[in-house]
């Protein structure tokens, strides 16, 4: 699809031209790259913001769940299950 974008500020064009030269891409290709990255970031930010729960709401949810968990396993078995099924990442202790 072809579109026309009007009234692009000079400083934005200058930055895009600089990036296109640095990356050895055409101006069109660089604009597409910037749009793609920007769209991905925008979607990610909107998703995070819309799904954000306030700290007080989180505390209330956890309080309601407190003492409602039922499991026949021992604490040690539950901890072992958590350690065995977690993905690699930062270290933590239970």
PyMOL commands that set and color helices and strands:
alter all, ss='L'
color gray80, all
select helices_A, chain A and resi 10-22+27-50+55-65+75-85
alter helices_A, ss='H'
color red, helices_A
deselect
rebuild
show_as cartoon
